[in-house]
Amino acid sequence: MANALTATRNTVAVLGPGGTGGLLAALLSRSGHRVICLAQDRTADTLRRTGITVRSPQFGEFTAPVEADTELREPVDACLIAVKHTALDAALTRVPPEALGDALVVPLLNGVEHPGRLRARYRADRVAPAVIRVESTRVAPGLIEHGSPFTELDLAGDAVPRARLDGLAATLVSAGATARVTEDETAALWAKMAFLAPFALLTTRYGLPLGEARTRHREELAALVAETAAVSRACGAPADPAQALARYDAFPPGAKSSMQRDAEAGRPLELDAIGGALLRAAERHGVPVPVTARLVAELRAAGQ
């Protein structure tokens, strides 16, 4: 096994081969890397037989073979964690710390609190939080619909050796993604949180796509953006509310947040990982967030 990830052949485990994890697993396999997908029995059986098929405007349609298992049983170069927060604790039992070797642990999760949980379980200097910008959906085990014309990752990890992060970026670039290393883990995580939280909370609370939500509930959106930016700045990460609003306005009107899609499908929501984490950070820093608190409370009261 290579000591550092480079653009040469590596072994990468993917915990959660869904929309995001499945796309990255297929891309890595197609570019010559060995991929081990970790999933439930039925999904693992399917992936061993069929591989992963991707339909994508960026990458075309292709099928890539992958290995699959219910648990990691050997050292790897990196383990990408691409499950939902709601499934994280159960999923981590598939990745025993002793099996990882010197691997990087790369969570691709929403929110800002998961790096601490992972560093308590794995080597703190090997946990490399990443932020991914992509629209990708698993429509069936081993079948991924990649809808966005981009697949972009920001890699971080304040305690991780820079050479390891650079090597991982090279591996992802070799697979076709856009990947860069950022210097500030907190800034990277909060940059996503500051955009995601208002989008997720507003669209899910009202059951509206972004175009209608940003028009019919403009004042609430602006308040959410201002509150989230204030918490982000208190946590040490810059945030620009005007820029965030401009990004929402530039999005297609039919866009839906992943939280809203989960609500529509009756799946558990990442409400605590997004809204709850935002409220906890606000409380720690004494930042008032009344609109955020109300929307989170209303979603919880609705059984979400």
C-alpha positions as CSV (number, residue, x, y, z in Angstrom):
1,M,0.0,0.0,0.0
2,A,1.3,3.4,-0.8
3,N,2.3,5.6,2.1
4,A,0.8,8.7,0.6
5,L,-2.0,9.0,-1.9
6,T,-0.8,10.0,-5.3
7,A,-2.1,9.9,-8.8
8,T,-0.8,6.3,-9.0
9,R,-3.1,3.3,-8.2
10,N,-4.5,3.4,-4.7
11,T,-7.0,1.4,-2.7
12,V,-10.0,3.4,-1.5
13,A,-12.8,2.3,0.6
14,V,-16.2,4.0,0.2
15,L,-18.6,3.7,3.2
16,G,-22.0,4.4,1.8
17,P,-22.1,3.9,-2.0
18,G,-25.2,6.1,-2.5
19,G,-25.5,9.2,-4.7
20,T,-22.2,10.8,-3.7
21,G,-20.2,7.8,-2.6
22,G,-21.3,5.7,-5.6
23,L,-20.3,8.4,-8.0
24,L,-16.9,8.8,-6.5
25,A,-16.4,5.0,-6.3
26,A,-17.3,4.5,-10.0
27,L,-15.0,7.4,-11.0
28,L,-12.1,6.1,-9.0
29,S,-12.5,2.6,-10.3
30,R,-12.8,3.8,-13.9
31,S,-9.5,5.6,-13.6
32,G,-7.7,2.6,-12.4
33,H,-7.9,2.7,-8.6
34,R,-9.0,-0.3,-6.5
35,V,-12.3,0.5,-4.8
36,I,-14.0,-1.4,-1.9
37,C,-17.6,-0.4,-1.3
38,L,-18.9,-1.0,2.3
39,A,-22.6,-1.5,2.5
40,Q,-25.4,-3.8,3.7
41,D,-25.4,-7.4,2.5
42,R,-27.9,-7.0,-0.3
43,T,-26.3,-3.8,-1.7
44,A,-22.8,-5.4,-1.4
45,D,-24.0,-8.5,-3.3
46,T,-25.5,-6.3,-6.1
47,L,-22.3,-4.2,-6.4
48,R,-20.1,-7.3,-6.6
49,R,-22.3,-8.6,-9.5
50,T,-23.1,-5.5,-11.4
51,G,-20.5,-2.9,-10.5
52,I,-21.7,0.7,-10.5
53,T,-23.4,2.4,-13.5
54,V,-23.2,6.2,-13.7
55,R,-25.4,8.4,-16.0
56,S,-23.9,11.8,-16.1
57,P,-23.8,15.0,-18.3
58,Q,-20.2,15.5,-17.1
59,F,-18.8,12.0,-17.4
60,G,-21.2,10.2,-19.8
61,E,-22.7,6.8,-19.1
62,F,-20.4,4.0,-18.0
63,T,-20.2,1.0,-15.7
64,A,-17.2,0.4,-13.4
65,P,-16.4,-2.7,-11.4
66,V,-16.0,-2.5,-7.7
67,E,-15.3,-4.8,-4.8
68,A,-17.9,-4.8,-2.0
69,D,-18.1,-6.0,1.5
70,T,-20.1,-5.4,4.7
71,E,-17.0,-4.5,6.7
72,L,-13.5,-3.2,6.0
73,R,-11.1,-6.1,6.5
74,E,-7.7,-4.7,5.3
75,P,-5.7,-1.5,5.3
76,V,-6.5,1.1,2.6
77,D,-5.1,4.4,1.5
78,A,-8.3,6.3,2.2
79,C,-11.8,5.7,3.4
80,L,-14.5,8.1,2.0
81,I,-17.5,8.3,4.4
82,A,-20.5,9.2,2.4
83,V,-23.5,8.2,4.5
84,K,-26.1,10.5,6.0
85,H,-25.6,11.8,9.5
86,T,-28.7,9.8,10.6
87,A,-26.9,6.6,9.6
88,L,-23.4,7.5,10.7
89,D,-23.1,5.7,14.0
90,A,-24.4,2.4,12.6
91,A,-22.3,2.7,9.5
92,L,-19.1,3.3,11.4
93,T,-19.3,-0.2,12.7
94,R,-18.3,-1.3,9.2
95,V,-15.0,0.5,9.6
96,P,-13.1,-0.9,12.6
97,P,-10.3,1.4,13.6
98,E,-7.8,-1.4,13.7
99,A,-8.5,-2.3,10.0
100,L,-7.7,1.2,8.7
101,G,-4.0,1.1,9.0
102,D,-2.6,4.5,8.0
103,A,-5.6,5.5,5.9
104,L,-7.1,8.9,5.6
105,V,-10.6,9.1,6.9
106,V,-12.5,11.5,4.6
107,P,-16.0,12.4,5.7
108,L,-18.2,14.0,3.0
109,L,-21.0,14.9,5.5
110,N,-23.2,17.9,6.0
111,G,-22.8,19.9,9.2
112,V,-19.7,20.9,11.3
113,E,-19.7,18.5,14.3
114,H,-18.8,15.2,12.7
115,P,-15.0,15.7,12.6
116,G,-14.8,15.6,16.4
117,R,-16.8,12.4,16.5
118,L,-14.5,10.8,14.0
119,R,-11.4,11.9,15.7
120,A,-12.6,10.3,18.9
121,R,-12.8,7.0,17.0
122,Y,-9.9,7.1,14.6
123,R,-6.5,8.7,14.4
124,A,-7.0,12.4,14.8
125,D,-4.2,13.3,12.4
126,R,-5.8,11.1,9.7
127,V,-9.3,12.6,9.7
128,A,-9.6,14.9,6.7
129,P,-13.0,16.6,6.4
130,A,-14.1,17.4,2.9
131,V,-16.8,19.5,1.4
132,I,-18.3,18.3,-1.9
133,R,-20.5,20.2,-4.3
134,V,-22.4,17.8,-6.5
135,E,-26.0,16.8,-7.4
136,S,-26.0,13.0,-7.5
137,T,-28.7,10.4,-6.7
138,R,-28.8,6.7,-6.2
139,V,-31.9,5.5,-8.0
140,A,-31.2,1.9,-7.3
141,P,-28.3,-0.1,-5.8
142,G,-25.4,0.3,-8.3
143,L,-27.2,3.0,-10.4
144,I,-26.2,6.6,-10.0
145,E,-27.8,9.6,-11.7
146,H,-25.3,12.5,-11.7
147,G,-27.2,15.6,-12.5
148,S,-24.8,18.5,-12.1
149,P,-22.2,19.5,-14.6
150,F,-19.6,19.6,-11.9
151,T,-18.1,17.4,-9.1
152,E,-16.0,19.7,-6.8
153,L,-14.3,18.9,-3.5
154,D,-12.5,21.0,-1.0
155,L,-10.2,18.9,1.2
156,A,-9.1,20.0,4.7
157,G,-7.7,18.6,7.9
158,D,-5.7,21.0,10.1
159,A,-3.8,18.1,11.7
160,V,-3.3,16.0,8.6
161,P,0.1,16.1,6.9
162,R,-0.2,18.4,3.8
163,A,1.4,15.8,1.6
164,R,-1.4,13.3,2.4
165,L,-4.0,15.9,1.4
166,D,-2.2,16.8,-1.8
167,G,-2.0,13.1,-2.7
168,L,-5.7,12.6,-2.1
169,A,-6.5,15.7,-4.2
170,A,-4.3,14.2,-7.0
171,T,-6.2,10.9,-6.8
172,L,-9.5,12.6,-7.1
173,V,-8.4,14.8,-10.0
174,S,-7.1,11.7,-11.7
175,A,-10.6,10.3,-11.5
176,G,-12.2,13.4,-13.1
177,A,-13.3,15.4,-10.1
178,T,-12.2,18.9,-9.3
179,A,-10.3,18.8,-6.0
180,R,-8.3,21.3,-4.0
181,V,-6.7,21.5,-0.6
182,T,-7.9,24.3,1.7
183,E,-5.8,25.7,4.5
184,D,-8.6,26.3,7.0
185,E,-10.8,23.4,8.0
186,T,-13.2,25.6,10.0
187,A,-13.6,28.0,7.1
188,A,-14.3,25.1,4.6
189,L,-16.9,23.5,6.8
190,W,-18.7,26.7,7.7
191,A,-18.7,27.9,4.1
192,K,-20.9,25.0,3.2
193,M,-23.0,25.3,6.4
194,A,-23.6,28.9,5.8
195,F,-25.1,28.1,2.4
196,L,-26.8,24.8,3.2
197,A,-28.6,25.6,6.5
198,P,-30.9,28.4,5.2
199,F,-31.6,26.5,2.0
200,A,-32.4,23.3,3.8
201,L,-34.5,24.8,6.6
202,L,-36.6,27.1,4.5
203,T,-37.4,24.7,1.6
204,T,-38.1,21.8,4.0
205,R,-40.3,23.9,6.4
206,Y,-42.5,25.1,3.6
207,G,-42.2,22.2,1.2
208,L,-41.3,24.5,-1.7
209,P,-38.6,24.5,-4.3
210,L,-36.0,27.2,-3.9
211,G,-37.6,29.5,-6.5
212,E,-40.9,29.8,-4.7
213,A,-39.3,29.8,-1.2
214,R,-36.9,32.7,-2.0
215,T,-39.8,34.7,-3.4
216,R,-42.6,34.0,-1.0
217,H,-40.5,33.9,2.1
218,R,-37.8,36.4,1.2
219,E,-37.6,38.1,4.6
220,E,-37.2,34.8,6.3
221,L,-34.5,33.7,3.9
222,A,-32.6,37.0,4.4
223,A,-32.9,36.6,8.2
224,L,-31.7,33.0,8.1
225,V,-28.7,34.0,5.9
226,A,-27.8,36.8,8.3
227,E,-28.1,34.6,11.4
228,T,-26.0,31.8,9.9
229,A,-23.4,34.3,8.7
230,A,-23.1,35.7,12.2
231,V,-22.6,32.3,13.7
232,S,-20.1,31.4,11.1
233,R,-18.1,34.6,11.8
234,A,-18.3,33.8,15.6
235,C,-16.8,30.4,14.9
236,G,-13.9,32.0,13.0
237,A,-15.0,31.6,9.4
238,P,-15.8,34.5,7.1
239,A,-19.3,34.8,5.7
240,D,-20.9,37.2,3.3
241,P,-24.7,37.4,3.5
242,A,-25.1,39.4,0.3
243,Q,-23.0,36.8,-1.6
244,A,-25.1,34.0,-0.2
245,L,-28.4,35.6,-1.3
246,A,-27.0,36.2,-4.7
247,R,-26.1,32.5,-5.0
248,Y,-29.6,31.4,-4.0
249,D,-31.0,33.8,-6.6
250,A,-28.7,32.3,-9.3
251,F,-29.9,28.7,-8.6
252,P,-32.5,27.1,-10.8
253,P,-36.0,27.8,-9.4
254,G,-36.8,24.1,-9.2
255,A,-33.8,23.3,-7.0
256,K,-34.6,21.4,-3.8
257,S,-32.4,20.8,-0.8
258,S,-31.4,17.2,0.1
259,M,-33.3,17.6,3.4
260,Q,-36.5,18.5,1.5
261,R,-36.1,15.5,-0.7
262,D,-35.6,13.3,2.3
263,A,-38.8,14.8,3.8
264,E,-40.8,14.1,0.7
265,A,-39.5,10.5,0.6
266,G,-40.3,9.9,4.3
267,R,-36.7,9.4,5.2
268,P,-35.1,10.6,8.4
269,L,-33.8,14.2,8.2
270,E,-30.4,15.6,9.0
271,L,-32.2,18.3,11.0
272,D,-30.0,17.9,14.1
273,A,-26.7,17.8,12.1
274,I,-27.7,21.0,10.3
275,G,-30.2,23.0,12.3
276,G,-29.3,21.6,15.7
277,A,-25.6,22.1,15.1
278,L,-26.2,25.7,14.1
279,L,-28.3,26.4,17.2
280,R,-25.6,24.8,19.5
281,A,-22.9,26.9,17.9
282,A,-25.0,30.0,18.3
283,E,-25.6,29.3,22.0
284,R,-21.8,28.7,22.6
285,H,-21.0,32.1,21.1
286,G,-24.0,34.0,22.4
287,V,-25.3,34.8,18.9
288,P,-29.1,35.4,18.7
289,V,-30.8,33.3,16.0
290,P,-34.5,33.6,16.5
291,V,-35.7,32.7,13.0
292,T,-33.4,29.7,12.8
293,A,-34.6,28.5,16.2
294,R,-38.3,28.9,15.2
295,L,-37.9,26.9,11.9
296,V,-36.0,24.1,13.7
297,A,-38.7,24.0,16.4
298,E,-41.5,23.9,13.8
299,L,-39.8,21.1,11.9
300,R,-39.3,19.1,15.0
301,A,-42.9,19.7,16.1
302,A,-44.1,18.4,12.7
303,G,-42.3,15.1,13.4
304,Q,-39.4,15.9,11.2
